[in-house]
Amino acid sequence: MRTPYQIVSDHYAASSRHDLDGMLADLAADAQWIEMETSAYAGTHVGREQIIAKVFAPIGAEWEGFAFTLERLIDGGNTVVALGHYSGVFRATGKAMRARVTHVWDVADGRVQRFEQFADTLALERATV
């Protein structure tokens, strides 16, 4: 069985390939995906369908070249922390952004149970106005 660190690392490898199915392959059926309260995609989204509909579909529609660049992955056993930044161009304004971000992953029994994002939402918002 892959370790939590490997599962999260595989998520980011799929992200760099723009492979959404690969990114979400290890989600538990009732996985919680938590976006910052001040984010445009704020909330706790539960399960693959809700996560796609409330986070990934709007990001894909609203941003050109949206990406997460992984700078550091910290192995905390069943909790894995990723440090990096988002980048992209907001389609409606043509403005580019770069925002610092931390992701906290909780993995059990080979499945992602919980993801929580901490991001510089001001940097994201500035691109939208």
Buried (B, 14 or more C-beta within 10 A) or exposed (E): EEBBBBBBBBBBEBBEEEEBEBBBBBBBEEBBBBBBEEBBBBBEBBBBEBBBEBBBEEBEEBBEEBEBEBEEBEEEEEBBBBBBBBBBBBBEEEEEBEBEBBBBBBBEEEBBBBBBBBBBBEBBBBBBE
